[in-house]
Amino acid sequence: GVRYAVPNFSRAAVFVNVSQMPATTDADAALMLRVKRGDRAAFTELMTRYQQPVMSFVFRTLPDATEAEDLAQSVFVQVWRSADRYQPAAKFSTWLFTIARNVCLNELRRRARHPADSLDAPAHAGSDEPRGHGVEDRQISAAPDALLRGELEAKVAEALAALPENQRTALLLWQREEMAYEDIAEVLGCSLSAVKSLIHRARETLKARLKPYLQTGDWNHE
């Protein structure tokens, strides 16, 4: 897997009143509160837990392996730099993927301004990532041989890249990270009903675009 060095930033410890922490604070939020106090070991532990999910999310948003690694590094740099502003009002993963989305959006805007700087040919996604709610994953795994599987994965990556950003982000967070609708709504800054609509539209678009490449065309079973 990708390994990141702990960013070498100095920051004075920030006092945190533990008594004000909500009783439901998850383990990741507790680690992040230690990071907020300047604890590098806690930061390293969070990176170890989340480097692969962040890398997967970034890569599927911007399918360029070299860029994805650099952008994932940028996400964790932002986590470290923003630690003093962290509040455990939401899950750590929600806060983290909000940062990851913003990093990706900034890169997409940069590419729009400087299109010659980006690579035109996206690499297809790997097959060693955790499985979420993905229907196409089961279709891919059912392909008769590795060649067909690789071709279909490339088509899935291409179809994902063509989705509007908010649909793609909602689908990736729901499908790959198995994030709850409420948490996705917080990442996207929209309503719960809007998240459900985004995911529905994204799935319908993918079904239409990928149906010619699937043997059965059956996307109804979950």
C-alpha positions as CSV (number, residue, x, y, z in Angstrom):
1,G,0.0,0.0,0.0
2,V,1.0,3.6,-0.2
3,R,2.9,4.9,2.7
4,Y,2.9,8.6,3.8
5,A,5.4,10.4,6.0
6,V,3.9,12.4,8.8
7,P,3.9,16.1,7.6
8,N,6.7,17.9,9.4
9,F,4.6,20.8,10.8
10,S,5.1,22.2,14.3
11,R,2.1,23.3,16.2
12,A,1.5,24.2,19.8
13,A,-0.7,21.7,21.6
14,V,-4.3,22.8,21.8
15,F,-6.2,22.2,25.1
16,V,-9.3,20.1,24.7
17,N,-11.9,19.8,27.4
18,V,-12.6,16.1,27.4
19,S,-15.7,16.6,29.4
20,Q,-17.3,18.4,26.5
21,M,-16.8,15.5,24.1
22,P,-20.1,13.7,23.2
23,A,-20.5,10.3,24.7
24,T,-20.9,8.8,21.3
25,T,-17.5,10.0,20.0
26,D,-16.1,7.2,17.8
27,A,-12.6,5.9,18.1
28,D,-11.4,7.9,15.1
29,A,-12.8,11.1,16.5
30,A,-10.9,10.3,19.8
31,L,-7.7,9.9,17.8
32,M,-8.3,13.1,15.9
33,L,-8.7,15.0,19.2
34,R,-5.3,13.6,20.2
35,V,-4.0,14.9,16.8
36,K,-5.5,18.3,17.8
37,R,-3.3,18.3,20.8
38,G,-0.3,17.6,18.6
39,D,-0.1,13.8,18.9
40,R,1.9,12.5,15.9
41,A,1.3,8.8,16.8
42,A,-2.4,9.3,16.6
43,F,-2.1,11.0,13.3
44,T,0.0,8.1,11.9
45,E,-2.6,5.7,13.1
46,L,-5.4,7.6,11.4
47,M,-3.3,7.7,8.2
48,T,-2.8,3.9,8.4
49,R,-6.5,3.3,8.7
50,Y,-7.6,5.7,6.0
51,Q,-4.9,6.0,3.4
52,Q,-6.3,3.2,1.2
53,P,-10.0,4.5,1.3
54,V,-8.8,8.0,0.6
55,M,-6.6,6.8,-2.2
56,S,-9.4,4.8,-3.7
57,F,-11.8,7.8,-3.5
58,V,-9.4,10.2,-5.1
59,F,-8.4,7.7,-7.8
60,R,-12.0,7.1,-8.8
61,T,-12.6,10.8,-8.9
62,L,-9.5,11.6,-10.9
63,P,-8.3,8.3,-12.5
64,D,-4.6,9.1,-12.7
65,A,-2.5,6.9,-10.4
66,T,0.4,9.4,-10.0
67,E,-1.9,12.4,-9.3
68,A,-4.1,10.3,-7.0
69,E,-1.1,9.5,-4.7
70,D,-0.1,13.2,-4.6
71,L,-3.7,14.4,-3.9
72,A,-4.2,11.7,-1.2
73,Q,-1.0,13.1,0.4
74,S,-2.5,16.6,0.2
75,V,-5.6,15.4,2.0
76,F,-3.7,14.2,5.0
77,V,-1.6,17.4,5.0
78,Q,-4.9,19.3,5.2
79,V,-6.0,17.1,8.0
80,W,-2.9,17.9,10.0
81,R,-3.1,21.6,9.2
82,S,-6.8,21.8,10.0
83,A,-6.6,19.8,13.3
84,D,-6.9,22.8,15.5
85,R,-10.3,23.5,13.9
86,Y,-11.6,20.0,14.3
87,Q,-14.8,19.5,16.3
88,P,-16.2,16.0,17.0
89,A,-19.7,17.1,16.0
90,A,-19.7,14.5,13.2
91,K,-17.9,11.3,12.4
92,F,-14.3,11.6,11.7
93,S,-14.8,9.9,8.3
94,T,-17.4,12.5,7.3
95,W,-14.9,15.3,8.1
96,L,-12.1,13.5,6.3
97,F,-14.0,12.8,3.1
98,T,-15.2,16.4,3.1
99,I,-11.6,17.4,2.9
100,A,-10.9,14.8,0.3
101,R,-13.8,16.0,-1.8
102,N,-12.5,19.6,-1.6
103,V,-9.0,18.6,-2.6
104,C,-10.4,16.8,-5.6
105,L,-12.7,19.8,-6.5
106,N,-9.7,22.1,-6.4
107,E,-7.8,19.9,-8.7
108,L,-10.7,19.6,-11.1
109,R,-11.0,23.4,-11.2
110,R,-7.3,23.7,-11.8
111,R,-7.5,21.2,-14.7
112,A,-10.4,23.1,-16.2
113,R,-8.3,26.3,-16.2
114,H,-5.2,24.4,-17.5
115,P,-6.5,21.4,-19.5
116,A,-3.1,20.7,-21.1
117,D,-1.7,19.8,-17.7
118,S,-4.0,16.8,-17.2
119,L,-3.7,13.3,-18.7
120,D,-6.4,12.3,-21.2
121,A,-6.3,8.6,-20.7
122,P,-7.6,7.3,-17.4
123,A,-6.2,4.2,-15.9
124,H,-8.8,1.6,-14.9
125,A,-9.4,0.8,-11.2
126,G,-7.7,-2.0,-9.4
127,S,-9.6,-5.0,-8.1
128,D,-8.2,-5.3,-4.6
129,E,-10.5,-2.6,-2.9
130,P,-13.1,-3.3,-0.2
131,R,-16.5,-4.1,-1.7
132,G,-19.4,-1.9,-0.8
133,H,-22.9,-1.8,-2.2
134,G,-21.6,-2.1,-5.8
135,V,-23.8,-4.0,-8.2
136,E,-21.3,-3.7,-11.0
137,D,-18.6,-5.2,-8.7
138,R,-20.5,-8.5,-8.7
139,Q,-21.0,-8.3,-12.5
140,I,-17.3,-7.7,-12.9
141,S,-16.4,-10.6,-10.6
142,A,-18.7,-12.9,-12.6
143,A,-16.9,-12.1,-15.9
144,P,-15.5,-15.3,-17.6
145,D,-11.9,-14.3,-17.6
146,A,-9.4,-11.6,-16.5
147,L,-9.4,-9.9,-19.9
148,L,-13.1,-9.3,-19.9
149,R,-13.0,-8.2,-16.3
150,G,-10.3,-5.7,-17.0
151,E,-12.2,-4.3,-19.9
152,L,-15.3,-4.0,-17.9
153,E,-13.5,-2.3,-15.0
154,A,-12.2,0.2,-17.5
155,K,-15.7,0.9,-18.8
156,V,-16.9,1.3,-15.2
157,A,-14.1,3.8,-14.5
158,E,-15.0,5.7,-17.7
159,A,-18.7,5.8,-16.9
160,L,-18.0,7.0,-13.3
161,A,-15.7,9.8,-14.6
162,A,-18.5,11.0,-16.9
163,L,-21.0,11.5,-14.1
164,P,-21.5,14.9,-12.6
165,E,-19.2,15.5,-9.6
166,N,-22.0,15.5,-7.0
167,Q,-23.5,12.2,-8.3
168,R,-20.1,10.5,-8.6
169,T,-19.1,11.6,-5.0
170,A,-22.4,10.5,-3.5
171,L,-22.2,7.1,-5.3
172,L,-18.6,6.5,-4.3
173,L,-19.2,7.4,-0.7
174,W,-22.3,5.2,-0.5
175,Q,-20.9,2.3,-2.6
176,R,-17.2,2.1,-1.7
177,E,-17.1,3.6,1.8
178,E,-20.6,2.3,2.8
179,M,-21.3,5.7,4.2
180,A,-24.8,6.5,5.6
181,Y,-27.0,8.9,3.6
182,E,-26.9,11.3,6.5
183,D,-23.1,11.4,6.4
184,I,-23.0,11.8,2.7
185,A,-25.5,14.7,3.0
186,E,-23.0,16.4,5.3
187,V,-20.1,15.9,3.0
188,L,-22.0,17.3,0.0
189,G,-23.8,20.0,2.0
190,C,-27.2,19.0,0.8
191,S,-30.4,17.4,2.1
192,L,-31.0,13.7,2.7
193,S,-33.6,13.5,-0.1
194,A,-31.1,15.1,-2.5
195,V,-28.5,12.5,-1.6
196,K,-30.9,9.7,-2.4
197,S,-31.8,11.3,-5.7
198,L,-28.2,11.8,-6.6
199,I,-27.4,8.1,-6.0
200,H,-30.5,7.0,-7.8
201,R,-29.6,9.1,-10.9
202,A,-26.0,8.0,-10.8
203,R,-27.0,4.3,-10.7
204,E,-29.5,4.7,-13.5
205,T,-26.9,6.4,-15.7
206,L,-24.3,3.7,-15.0
207,K,-26.9,1.0,-15.7
208,A,-27.7,2.5,-19.1
209,R,-24.0,3.1,-20.0
210,L,-22.7,-0.3,-18.9
211,K,-25.6,-2.5,-20.0
212,P,-24.1,-3.2,-23.4
213,Y,-21.0,-4.6,-21.7
214,L,-22.8,-6.9,-19.3
215,Q,-23.8,-10.4,-20.4
216,T,-27.1,-10.5,-18.6
217,G,-27.9,-6.8,-18.3
218,D,-29.6,-7.6,-15.0
219,W,-29.0,-4.8,-12.5
220,N,-32.1,-5.4,-10.4
221,H,-30.7,-7.9,-7.8
222,E,-28.8,-6.6,-4.8
